[in-house]
Amino acid sequence: HIQYGEPLASYAQACAGPPKGPLINQLYKNTALATPYQTAIVSPNVDTLYMSQCYDISRKDIVITIPEVDPNRYYGVSFYTPEGDNYLNLGTLSHTKTGKYLLTPTISSSDAGKIVADSNSTYQGTIYAPRTLGYLLIRIVLKDQDCDVKVVNEIQEGFSTNTIERYGEPIGPELNGNLFANISYSKIENLMGVIARFNETVPPTNDEPLLPAKTKSELSLAGVGKEGSYQRPACVNLTEAYKTANSSIGNYTRSLQFVKNLNNGWVMPRPSLIGTYGDNYKARAAVARFGYLALTNDQALYPVYLREFALGANESYTLRFTGKPPVTDVGFWSVTPYNSEKQLVSNSIKRYSLGDRSNLTFSDGNLVYGTKRNNGPFDILVQASKPPTNWTSK
């Protein structure tokens, strides 16, 4: 069941642990904007400052402290399974209260991925995680990419996490290098071994099991056994199975089943197929290829230009907007070029995106998002060399 577990390769890259990866259960605060040299996050944006944590609640719970944040500034505290399901978002859009929140493995399928408030608790809410391992990603928007960094850094200081003891037996494996250990010389067989071990991160529940019966059956037929074991079925050619799965996912990412055509070469993953996936493992694998840790559609939309985007020495692209994209009071948008590895494009002026906070102007020099309520077409120039003076009027 290669499609089911393909996103785990991205989780391994982010959370393999020391010496190559970050410490587990430690909140890392990126106090500067993303650069082309930071590759932990696929298709990063430079609208927000990130904080991230590879978390492990197999033995201890985690307390997350959320400070007071200006309600006019977007921030999101996003929780993910290792496979990339964005099962919960706290923050501005959720009107999250300041205070402490408890993250613990779920004990029932009905509460999995939800936050439950208890008036008798010392916590603002208890978050019931659908996996014992996962990823925490906090984003805080910059209102100005030059002058607002220090303000956001101060907000970042108010966020914290710490582990606390939990009664009871451990649930599943610990997050360490053993989870990603190779079991053969075959890359595909190693992936299946990882899938088997991560299958043990699904908490047992007192009602319906979290994994659908069909999925459990398919994993069993694929060789996934008890206690994280894997045995390749004699009748399975893993190389051919991987080729088939790889081709299937590639075709799916370009199909109208998965993307909505926005015209002029632009498409967008269908909002209902991004962020949370249920048993649509093909969609989950497809999203992991271009945007592992994508948000649910109430938080973000992801228009993408799919055609080949290459520039010669004396060539340029002009992105024409027929009008300014509407945004809510805390909303924002940006256009960001990425290279073939889905990372930011290095350039001499270190400008990686432009958007609603970038002092864009119409051809007459008026600000697109200025005090005047005018609207109309405007352009963004993409090229390797410095543009001519006042190019917008030419």
N, C-alpha and C positions, 0 to 999 in steps of 0.2 A: 504494500500500500504506500508506494513512494510519494504520491501526491499528498497524502495525509501528513507525512513528516518532513517534506522538503523545507518548510520554514525553519525547522530546527537548526539547519545549517547557519542561518542568520543569527539565531540565538546563541549558537556556539561561538560565533565570531565576536559577539558582544559580551558574553558571560562565561567564557571558559575558565576564568579565574587566573590567579597568579601561576607562573611568572609572566604569562603573555597577556592576561586580562585583568580587569579590575578586582579589587577586594569585594567579596560577597557581603551583602547587607550593609553597604556603606554608600551614603548619598553623595554623589559627585556633583559639584556645582561648577558649571562652565560659566565663568565670569566674563568671557569675551565671546563675540559672535563666532559661528562656525566658519571654518576655513577649508580650502581644498585638501588640507593635510590631515583632517580628522575624518576617519572613515567608519566609525562605529555605527553611525546612523545612515541608512540609505536615503538618498534624496533629501538632505537636511534643508531647512529654510534658514534665512538670515533675518527673519522678522522677530524671532524670539530668542531669548537665552534659555538654555536647557539645564535641567538637573536630572540626573538619572541614577537608578539603582537596580542592580541585579539582585532580586530578593529570594530568600529561602525561608519559608515558614514550615518546613517539615518537622522542626523540633521546637522552635520558639515562635511566638507571635511578634508582630511589629507594631509599634505605636508611631503614627505619623502626625506631626504637629503642623498645622496650617495657620499662618498668621493672618492678620487683617490686611486686605488688599483693596485699593481704591476700586469701587464697583464699576468705574468707567475704564478700567484697564483689563484687557483679557488676560486670564491665566487659566491653565488647565492642569489638573493632577490626574494623569491617565494611567490606568492599570491594564496590564497585558498578560495573557498566558504566554508561555514560551513559543507557541505556534503563531502568535501575533493577533489573537482575538483581543480587541479593545473592550473588555467586559465592563468597565466603569469609568466615568469621567466626573471628577469634582471640579469646582472652580467657579468662574464668573457666571457662566451660563446656567449652572446648577444652583446659583445663589448659596454657595457653601458657607457655612458658619465657621468663624475662626475657632480653633480649639484642637483637641486631640482625637484621633480616629484609630480604631484597632483593626488590624489586618490579620485574619485568621482563616484556616482552611474551612470550607463549608462542611456542614454535617447533613445538609438536605439539598436535594436538587432544586427545590422551590426557592431557596435563598441564594443559590449559586450565582456569583457575579453581582450581587445586590448589596446595598448598604441598608442596615436596619438600625433605627433609633430606639433607644430604651430610656425612658425618663428617669429610671433608677440607676442608670449607668454613669460612670465618671467620664465616659467618652461621648462625643457628639454623635457617633455612630459606629457600628461594627460592620466591617466590610468582609463578606464571606467569599473568599477566593475559590474559583473552580479548579485551581491547580495549586500544589504546594510550592512550586517554583514559578517565577515570573519576572516581569520587568515593570519598573515604575519610571514614568517619564513626566517631568514637570516642565511646562512651557510658560514663559511670561513675555508678553509682547513688548517691543520697544516702540514708543510713540515717535521717537526720532533715533535713527541709527547712529548718530554721532554724539549727541548730548545726553541721551537718556540711559546710557549703560550704567553709570554710577547709581542712578535712582533704582534701577532694577537689581543691581548688586545688593543694595540695602534690603530690598524685598526678599531676595534669596536668603539672606541671613536669618530670616524668620522661619524658614522651613527646616525641619529636622526629622530624623527617624531614629528609633532605637529599638532593640529587641528586648522582649520580656519573657520570663519563664511561662511555660504552659504545662498544665498537668496532663498526664497521659503519655501513651507510647508515641514514639516518632512515627510520622506518616510518610512513607516513601523514602527515596534516597536523598542524600545531601547534595547540594549544588557544588560540585568540585570537578576536577579534571577527569576523574574516573567515569563520569557520565558520558564523556566524549571520547573515551579511549577506543582505539582501533581494535577490531577483532579479526581482521584479515587484510590482505593486500588489495582487496577490492573496495573501491570508493563507495559503490552502491551497497555492498554488504555491510560496510561500516555504518552507513546511514540507517540501514535497517536495525542494526544493533542499538543505535542511539534512540530510534523510535521505540524499541522494546523497553529500554531503560526509562524513557520518559513516560511510558504508559503507566509506570508505577507512581507518577506524580499526581494522578487523578485520585482525589480523596474518596474514601468509602462513605456512602451516605445511608441514612436510616429510612430512605424511601426509594424512589426510582434511581437507578444508576445514572451517573453523569454522561457516560458514553452510550450512544444508541446501540441497541442490540446488533444492528446490521454492521456497524463499525467494528464492534468487538469480534464479530464473526469473521469479517474480512481480514482483520489484523491476525487472528488466529490462523486462518488459511495461508496468510503470507509468512507464517513462521514465528510470530510473536507469541511467546509463552509466558508462564507465570514467573513472578519475581524478576522481571526484566531480562529474561532469557530470549535468545533468538537462535533459530535453527532453520537454515535455508531449505525449503522443500526441494526434494530431488527433482521434481517435475518443472521447476521454475528456472528459466534463464534470466538472471538478474540484469545482464547487459541489455538484452532485448526489451525487458520490462521497463528499464530506465529510458531507453530510446523512445519507446511508445509513450510513456508518461511525459517525457520532455516535449515531444512533438505535440501531444494533446494539450498541454498547458500553453505552449507557444501559440497554437492555433486559436485556443480559447481567448487569449488576451487580445487578439485582433478581431474577434467575432462580435457581432451585434448582440449576442447573448450577454457579453460582459461589458461592452463599452457603448456609450451613447454618442452618436455622431453630432458634433457641434458645427460642422462645415469648415471649409478652408483648411483642411488638414488637422483640425483640432478635434479631439475626442475626450470623453470623460468616463471613467469607470462608473457604471450605474450605481447611484448612491445606496441602493438597497443591497449591493453586493460588496460593500467595503466596510471595514471596521469590525463587524461581527459577522460570522459566517455560518453558524450552525453546523450542519453536516455537508455544506458545500465546500469540500476540501480543495476542489479545483480552483475556485475563486480565491481561497485563502493562499494557495500556492502562487497564483498569478499576481496577487497584490504584493506578496513577499518579494517578488522579483524586482519590482520597481519602487516599492515603498513599504518595506517592512516596518511595522508599528504605525500603520496608517490609522487615522482617527475615524470615528463614526460620523455619519453625515450630518448630525446636528452640530458638529464641531468644525468640520472642514469639507470642502469639495476640491477635487484634484483634476482640473482640465490639463490635458497633455497634448503637445504637438508631436505627432507620431512620425512625420516624414523625416527623411535624412536632413540633418541640420549641420552643414559643413560650410566653411568660409575659406575662399582663396585669399591671397595677400591683399588684393585690392577690391574685395567684395564686402557687402554689408547686407544686413536684413533690416527692414523696417516693419515693426509690428504696429499695425493701425488699429486703434480702438475707435469705434463709431461714437462712443460716449463713455463717460466715466462709469465704471462698474459700481453699482450701489452697494453700500456697506451699512451695517447697523452701527449703533453708537460705539460698540466695542469690537466691531468687525474690522477686517483688514484684508488686503489682497496684495500679491506680488507676482512678478514674472522672474523665474530663476532658470538660467541655462545649466544643464548638467552634462558631464562627459559620458562616455560609453559605460563607465563603471558606476553611473548614477551618483557621482560626486560633483562638488562645485568646480567650476572652470577657473583655473588660475589665470590671472591677468595683472598687468603692471599697475593699474590703479586700484586694485583690490576691491572692485565693485562687482558683487556677485548677484545682485537682484535690484529691481526697481519696482515701486508700487505706490500705494496711496499716500505713504508718508515720505516720499522722495522728492518733494518740491517739483513735481512734473508740471509742465506748462503747455498751454495751447499755443498754436502758431503765432498768436498775437502777444504772447508773453505773459498772459494772465495765468495764475495758478489753477490747475485742474481742481484741486481741493482747497481753494482759497475761500475768502469771505464772500465773494460774489457767487450768486446762485446760477452762474452760466454753465452751459454744457455744450458738448460738441465733440468732434473727432480730435484725437491727439495721437502722436506717434512716439514709439520707443525705438531708438537706433541701436543695433547690435553689430559691432565691427571690431576689428583688432587694432585699428589705428585711431588716433585722436580725431574727433569730428571737426568740421569747419566751424568757425564762429557763427553763431546765430543760424545754425543749419535748419531749424524748424521753419524759417520764413522762406526757404528756397524751394 
